[in-house]
Amino acid sequence: MRIDVVAKVKVIELSSLAPVRKERKPSARQIALQKREATYEAAIAKLQSGQAIAFSPDENDKLPALRASLQRVIDRNARASELHLAILAGVAYVALEPIPGARSPRRKKAASA
């Protein structure tokens, strides 16, 4: 007695094979970061020529965290190539022109022949 077994064939979409990721709620730290960066973005959006915005860290933040947040905001900004960031005496400044007293950006050295 012989029984032929035939496999079932079924066509499925590739997207149904991808694992489903659960949405995670942002942590309190992430929410605070988003609020802080939204404040920075709003201030930088109002920036005009001849002006600079001073950002000083509050009692909960430190200067490196402030600098990193401002750098992320500047990188996302449409005018990123025009914006200048400098830190002088514990205060971060953002302007559309080079900031007096700040270090000049490093320039590439000319290739010597």
N, C-alpha and C positions, 0 to 999 in steps of 0.2 A: 504494500500500500504506500503510495507516494503522494505527499501533499505539497503543492507548490505555494510558497509564501511570496507575496508581492509587497514590496515596500510602498508606503504611502508617500506620495509626492505632493508637495504643497509649495506654492509661490508666496513669499512674504517680502515685505519691504525691509530694506537694510536699516532704516531708522528704528524699526521695532526691536532690533538686536542691541541697540545702544543702551547702556545702563541708565537708569533714571536717577538723576542727582537730586538730593533733597535741598531745598532752599534753607539756608541758615540765616538766622537773624543776626544783624551786625552787633558786635559787642559794644559795650559802653565806650570803650576806647576808640573804636572805629567811628561811632556816632559823633564823639567829640572832635575827632580829626576832620570828619566831613563838614561839621558846622564851622570849625576854625578856617578850613580852606575855602568855604563858601564866603566867609567874611573877607578873606584876603582877595578873592576873585572880584568881589563887588568893589572893593577899594581900588584895586588895580585897574578895573574897567573905567573908573572915573578919572584916572590919571591923565593930566594934560602936559603939554610941552612946557618946560621951565619949572615944573613942580617935582617934588619928591615926596614919597610917603614913608613915614617912619613907623616901624613895627618893633615894639619892645616886648620881650617875653614877660608873661605874667608870673605870679608866684608858683603856679603849677607846672609851667613849662621851662625848658632850658633853651639856651641859645642854639645848640645844634639841632634840636627838634624844630625850632622856628625856621632856621635856615633851610632844612630839608623840606618843610611844608611850603615855604615860599618858592623854592626851586621847582617843586612839582607843579605849583600853580603857574609859574612863569613858563614852564615847558609846555603846558596845555594851552596857554594863551595864544591867540591869533597874532599878537604883536611880539612874540617871544624874541625875535631877532632884534627888536628895537629896545627891549627892556634891559636895564642894568641893575644888578644887585650888589650891594656892598654892606659890610658889617663894620661899623666904627663905634668903638667904646661901648660895646654890648647892645647896640641898637642896629637893626637891619633897615636899610634904606633901599627903596626901589624907585627908579626914575627912568625917563625916556632918553636922557642924555647921560654921558659919563659923569659919575659922582666925584666931585672934588675931594681930594684926600684919600681916595680909595686906590687900592693897587690896580694897576692897569692889567688887562687880560694878557695872559701869556701868549706870545706870538711864536709861531713856528720858526725855527732857525733855518736860514738858507742852507741848502745842500752845498757843501764845499766840494769843489771838483779836484 
